[in-house]
Amino acid sequence: PKASIAEERKAPSFPIRELTYWIDGDERTTKLKERIMLELERDPLWRVSDHPNLTLAETRERAMSKVRRLADLATSRPLEETMLRMSIISVVDPGFWTRFGVHFGLFFGALQGQATPSQLAYWMDKGAMSMQGITGCFGMTELGHGSNVAGLETTATFDEAADEFVVHSPTLTATKWWIGGAAHTATHCSVYAQLIVKGKCYGTKTFVVQLRDTSTFQLMPGVNIGDLGKKMGRDQIDNGWIRFTHVRIPRSHMLMKHTKVTRSGEVIEPALAQLAYGALIQGRVSMVSDSANVAKRALTIATRYASVRRQFSDGTPGALETKLIDYPIHQHRLLPLMAQTFAMIFTAREVNANYQRLMGVLSELGSDAKGAAVDEAIKDLKETHATSAGLKAFCTWMCLNIIDQCRQSLGGHGYSAYTGLAQAYSDFAVHCTWEGDNTILTLQCGRYLVATALEARKGQPLPANLAYLKAALSKDGSVSTSPCKGSTPEQVSSLDTLKAAWSSVAANAIINAVRDFEAGRAKGLSKDNAYEHSSASRLHAARMHTYTYLLHRFAAQVEQSPEALRPVLTLLAQLFGAHSAVQHSGEFLQSGFYSGAQIEALKTFVNHACIEVRKDAVPLTDAFGYTDYVINSPLGRYDGDVYEKYFELVTSLNPTKPIPYFDSLIKPLLERTNEVETGPELEIDQE
Amino acid sequence: PKASIAEERKAPSFPIRELTYWIDGDERTTKLKERIMLELERDPLWRVSDHPNLTLAETRERAMSKVRRLADLATSRPLEETMLRMSIISVVDPGFWTRFGVHFGLFFGALQGQATPSQLAYWMDKGAMSMQGITGCFGMTELGHGSNVAGLETTATFDEAADEFVVHSPTLTATKWWIGGAAHTATHCSVYAQLIVKGKCYGTKTFVVQLRDTSTFQLMPGVNIGDLGKKMGRDQIDNGWIRFTHVRIPRSHMLMKHTKVTRSGEVIEPALAQLAYGALIQGRVSMVSDSANVAKRALTIATRYASVRRQFSDGTPGALETKLIDYPIHQHRLLPLMAQTFAMIFTAREVNANYQRLMGVLSELGSDAKGAAVDEAIKDLKETHATSAGLKAFCTWMCLNIIDQCRQSLGGHGYSAYTGLAQAYSDFAVHCTWEGDNTILTLQCGRYLVATALEARKGQPLPANLAYLKAALSKDGSVSTSPCKGSTPEQVSSLDTLKAAWSSVAANAIINAVRDFEAGRAKGLSKDNAYEHSSASRLHAARMHTYTYLLHRFAAQVEQSPEALRPVLTLLAQLFGAHSAVQHSGEFLQSGFYSGAQIEALKTFVNHACIEVRKDAVPLTDAFGYTDYVINSPLGRYDGDVYEKYFELVTSLNPTKPIPYFDSLIKPLLERTNEVETGPELEIDQE
């Protein structure tokens, strides 16, 4: 096996190390990541290979034992390093990442985003950032309410006489549910509740509620908490439920950066409610990176194993069996996923940069600004909000599929808990639900697309990412304005052609959704109901738009890439665009962009691209730059020594022991005689 | 919630009970199933709701404790009842089903299928059927060899002097791997090994090797066994590895129904090697039923929850929020899966009946028969072999997708271990790999399709299920011979039209695969390499053929169904055919069967069908006839009381306990001070 993989590295078509730098951003970042990976690998606290054998209790305790180490590093080391460390941990140990992220990302993030400066100073002084005195959790979802935050049932009623809020769960379905860190860890919670002042409800706001005494960990009066126990994955984080029964908190524990409640019960609402979007976007943007990072690991495992595993020989006597990766069908299974992974890597980078830029603009404007600059920024924010919603949904779905396809490509060994992808699937699956259920996010994205098309028809300028709508809007738009002219595989699959192809299909899909929306309106439906009426085509429009967006971002990054990398990256971008187009060939035929013969040419290109990418398959996984520690799968080892190391791992984690129930269960089974009880003879039967 | 689900049952369009009988086969079978479900539910051994909280050791012991009960029932009760009991257990407790099935289905199945009559009598006498004296496992796969049974490395070398075979694992990769029951349970193993006689290798045959002393459970000399530990799912079964080091067994322990080795080392090979296919087919056929049965459970949970869960209101003050099932997009998520489930239910029934009929014919013929009847039967066998390979692959993939789509449709609650679908996914996933990796089976099916088309062109008659190839073969076949003529949603979606549509697309796909194969041959490739060359189009052909087959079988069952059921079943069959066609619209456009406008009409039909099926959604799940015990999910309860029962289950399984690591980990974290070590002043810095 070692020789099998070594030969894969003999003649890469590109400089591997340079691609690593390009993926990571620059050489410095790569080296910083390598330093962090080494530090984690050498720290016994961070052993992960035995995770499958831990019980739920052990899993949680192991996770807790690492919190302090990371909290200390997070406060003493530069933020950039902490962010990189967390991004590596999100691949190595996603359950722990959540345990830690609930405090730093969600609880402390809520303080940063929603507290006034003096409130933030107060909580930081109490140790809320460094977990010195306070550990936090994030109390949004309820047993009966997930995606519909506006419909939460928990109430926070202002008691003017006492200058306090009374936090209360009025029903069973109001029970806070899925609250990470609530069962075992948190002293405080940022609770989302309906603000009620003088009998009037002002919608969902955020309140800091103390859950436990910080020195005894006893629950505070009126607070009931329970453990949600086992989950599909991420058992490192202790999700719990919380019920509040008339819990009193000072008025100042409502986070008042946006909405304020004065001593006399006056409620002051903010001018720019949209700014609260910012925090939502951040989570979604980061999940595009997560999807890319997790997909890199899955593909490294599957690709390296496929370069080592041999199966069936071509009949030549004495010949080695054929490597899996040399089978065309195996190339078709893995290499389009490789292209998808690169699409996500590069899109994540651009989306992140856009987001940072936008947040910079918004924070410079401040929340009281007015005028054209603000309008522009808000428009930008809406676009980013919608695009990031679509990206979050389709990239997490894409990554979940990549994990499972890679797992299945390992054959039976993919079913072992020690080869890494079974757990990766269970851990990752929640990404499709949290921070916005994917289907709902997709519909939001689709709604934005329809609304933007409608506004553009009224003369509003189109955002850059939707410029492709222009041609479709100027005419009826039901068929492509300029069909593909070429006929050879090369002609139909150039990056420019593919970009035009996807733009035309996305434009078509949006126009179709607009048509369905308008048909609903014409039937007299309300705006919301007309949107419901068009939900299937809206979802489809969001999908087509997101693929188009991914391809454009990928292509833009290819253009900027170092020359030595451009051929392989161009090929991958083409494979992404062409393979996705073949998967959705009906759309292209219906839009008229490609003919049936051109689709066949596109398939030929995909076959060809798979053969070409296959030559670089292992070098491409090397360029992802994950160490064997991060890969954490004997089948994905750099050196290809899969069987020896797999055997060693399995035997060392499962030492032979006497069978505990031989005497009680097996021996009696084997030695039983089962004499049949027939009963006495019955005289009546002999008559 | 109870009222929400009750209103769903007010006006079903069909008699629910009658559909249950039709699904199960007849009223008697339904009642027998109900009796079995009640017996399981009342037997404390069969408690399953606490499974998520058991450790690996507890899980295995719990499973072992049930083996004896089931073995006693299997030997004392009629076979039909045992089969039904096992099919229910495969849904309720799939890991245990495997633990038990390894002995009865695989080990004892190998004896039944491959032992001579006197060998079978010998092993039955030893207690091999009833597990009185012998528990068996099935030793086929190796660390380095899964799908390629012919390439197994374990050897069984005939030692003529001693009249014994010597069973040996020559390398690490020859280690038997994934052997269910080996780690803890089995006394004997049916070992697949290369038969070597007088230096000549005769290929893979089966040998019974004793692993452990039946009274002490000590390993036999030369047998090493280890535990494979944790898996993605099915932890009830103790998979292990086995290494043989020159283990001697009597010659008579080779199973000699087919190939025989005489005392003097003469090897007599059978005339009809194909007959060994039979056992493979049975496993595949039963996995179509399994897929249907597991999908029924997943859809019951998702559909009932969607009829109870409410989310977002339409704005009317005081109105209840809208049920998930009333959102068009939620209907689109679930109801096509409902149609797929019915397609699998009815296909499983027909395929099963065909298989039983064929086995009857073969056993009547006997293994020495010759002549036209045998040729006919073998042809039939090949067709069933290929079709069942495709069905196994696509139905298990379909079911796995249904489970995960249903799980995602539960939102966050789908991620809990107590709502049933996370574990269902992990347990079911192995179906896509074992008994033939799905991709490899698909390619086998595709190879058969290509070969049959080639033979038909030479004048051989087409099997009935491939009759649709006739028109395509008689001409060039690149486009549909008779495009769809209608234009309204009704016209394009009639069952006859859909059957013709799918037949035309499948024919096209097969012709394309033939063309790719022939192009490979024309380039001078060997037959095998030409098949490799066409693997992408072969896989596609198998997919199209299998969808077509499913639709035809579904339609055939609809025609035979009781009149009162026919409208709803017809609609489901149309939804299956139309939704799948829209998903693959490119194929239909390319074949020319549907135009772009007709595809749009088909989409309109799918929207309409979803609205219609939605009215019967809960009654359809009721007709599946699973009790709450089998559903084993608080979200899928018959009475809709989801929140109360979910809360009860979670709190009863996870009682509040003191946090075990508060003193050791949390308190020190909260109370730490992190004084920064600055070191002494350095004089050099002051110079």
Chai-1 contact restraints between the chains, C-beta under 6 A:
chainA,res_idxA,chainB,res_idxB,connection_type,confidence,min_distance_angstrom,max_distance_angstrom,comment,restraint_id
A,P52,B,K230,contact,1.0,0.0,6.0,A-B,restraint_1
A,T55,B,T55,contact,1.0,0.0,6.0,A-B,restraint_2
A,E61,B,Y661,contact,1.0,0.0,6.0,A-B,restraint_3
A,M64,B,Y661,contact,1.0,0.0,6.0,A-B,restraint_4
A,M64,B,L665,contact,1.0,0.0,6.0,A-B,restraint_5
A,S65,B,L665,contact,1.0,0.0,6.0,A-B,restraint_6
A,R68,B,L669,contact,1.0,0.0,6.0,A-B,restraint_7
A,M131,B,L669,contact,1.0,0.0,6.0,A-B,restraint_8
A,G133,B,L670,contact,1.0,0.0,6.0,A-B,restraint_9
A,L143,B,Y643,contact,1.0,0.0,6.0,A-B,restraint_10
A,G146,B,G411,contact,1.0,0.0,6.0,A-B,restraint_11
A,G146,B,G412,contact,1.0,0.0,6.0,A-B,restraint_12
A,N148,B,Q311,contact,1.0,0.0,6.0,A-B,restraint_13
A,N148,B,F312,contact,1.0,0.0,6.0,A-B,restraint_14
A,L172,B,Y643,contact,1.0,0.0,6.0,A-B,restraint_15
A,T173,B,Y643,contact,1.0,0.0,6.0,A-B,restraint_16
A,W178,B,G412,contact,1.0,0.0,6.0,A-B,restraint_17
A,H184,B,I659,contact,1.0,0.0,6.0,A-B,restraint_18
A,T214,B,L670,contact,1.0,0.0,6.0,A-B,restraint_19
A,F217,B,F662,contact,1.0,0.0,6.0,A-B,restraint_20
A,G226,B,T651,contact,1.0,0.0,6.0,A-B,restraint_21
A,D227,B,N654,contact,1.0,0.0,6.0,A-B,restraint_22
A,G229,B,L653,contact,1.0,0.0,6.0,A-B,restraint_23
A,G229,B,N654,contact,1.0,0.0,6.0,A-B,restraint_24
A,K230,B,P52,contact,1.0,0.0,6.0,A-B,restraint_25
A,K230,B,A417,contact,1.0,0.0,6.0,A-B,restraint_26
A,K231,B,Y415,contact,1.0,0.0,6.0,A-B,restraint_27
A,K231,B,A417,contact,1.0,0.0,6.0,A-B,restraint_28
A,M232,B,Y415,contact,1.0,0.0,6.0,A-B,restraint_29
A,M232,B,A422,contact,1.0,0.0,6.0,A-B,restraint_30
A,Q311,B,N148,contact,1.0,0.0,6.0,A-B,restraint_31
A,F312,B,N148,contact,1.0,0.0,6.0,A-B,restraint_32
A,P328,B,S535,contact,1.0,0.0,6.0,A-B,restraint_33
A,I329,B,S535,contact,1.0,0.0,6.0,A-B,restraint_34
A,H332,B,A536,contact,1.0,0.0,6.0,A-B,restraint_35
A,Q408,B,C432,contact,1.0,0.0,6.0,A-B,restraint_36
A,G411,B,G146,contact,1.0,0.0,6.0,A-B,restraint_37
A,G411,B,D437,contact,1.0,0.0,6.0,A-B,restraint_38
A,G412,B,G146,contact,1.0,0.0,6.0,A-B,restraint_39
A,G412,B,W178,contact,1.0,0.0,6.0,A-B,restraint_40
A,G412,B,T433,contact,1.0,0.0,6.0,A-B,restraint_41
A,Y415,B,K231,contact,1.0,0.0,6.0,A-B,restraint_42
A,Y415,B,M232,contact,1.0,0.0,6.0,A-B,restraint_43
A,Y415,B,V430,contact,1.0,0.0,6.0,A-B,restraint_44
A,A417,B,K230,contact,1.0,0.0,6.0,A-B,restraint_45
A,A417,B,K231,contact,1.0,0.0,6.0,A-B,restraint_46
A,A422,B,M232,contact,1.0,0.0,6.0,A-B,restraint_47
A,V430,B,Y415,contact,1.0,0.0,6.0,A-B,restraint_48
A,C432,B,Q408,contact,1.0,0.0,6.0,A-B,restraint_49
A,T433,B,G412,contact,1.0,0.0,6.0,A-B,restraint_50
A,D437,B,G411,contact,1.0,0.0,6.0,A-B,restraint_51
A,S535,B,P328,contact,1.0,0.0,6.0,A-B,restraint_52
A,S535,B,I329,contact,1.0,0.0,6.0,A-B,restraint_53
A,A536,B,H332,contact,1.0,0.0,6.0,A-B,restraint_54
A,S585,B,G586,contact,1.0,0.0,6.0,A-B,restraint_55
A,G586,B,S585,contact,1.0,0.0,6.0,A-B,restraint_56
A,G586,B,G586,contact,1.0,0.0,6.0,A-B,restraint_57
A,G586,B,L589,contact,1.0,0.0,6.0,A-B,restraint_58
A,L589,B,G586,contact,1.0,0.0,6.0,A-B,restraint_59
A,L589,B,L589,contact,1.0,0.0,6.0,A-B,restraint_60
A,Q590,B,G596,contact,1.0,0.0,6.0,A-B,restraint_61
A,G596,B,Q590,contact,1.0,0.0,6.0,A-B,restraint_62
A,Y643,B,L143,contact,1.0,0.0,6.0,A-B,restraint_63
A,Y643,B,L172,contact,1.0,0.0,6.0,A-B,restraint_64
A,Y643,B,T173,contact,1.0,0.0,6.0,A-B,restraint_65
A,T651,B,G226,contact,1.0,0.0,6.0,A-B,restraint_66
A,L653,B,G229,contact,1.0,0.0,6.0,A-B,restraint_67
A,N654,B,D227,contact,1.0,0.0,6.0,A-B,restraint_68
A,N654,B,G229,contact,1.0,0.0,6.0,A-B,restraint_69
A,I659,B,H184,contact,1.0,0.0,6.0,A-B,restraint_70
A,Y661,B,E61,contact,1.0,0.0,6.0,A-B,restraint_71
A,Y661,B,M64,contact,1.0,0.0,6.0,A-B,restraint_72
A,F662,B,F217,contact,1.0,0.0,6.0,A-B,restraint_73
A,L665,B,M64,contact,1.0,0.0,6.0,A-B,restraint_74
A,L665,B,S65,contact,1.0,0.0,6.0,A-B,restraint_75
A,L669,B,R68,contact,1.0,0.0,6.0,A-B,restraint_76
A,L669,B,M131,contact,1.0,0.0,6.0,A-B,restraint_77
A,L670,B,G133,contact,1.0,0.0,6.0,A-B,restraint_78
A,L670,B,T214,contact,1.0,0.0,6.0,A-B,restraint_79
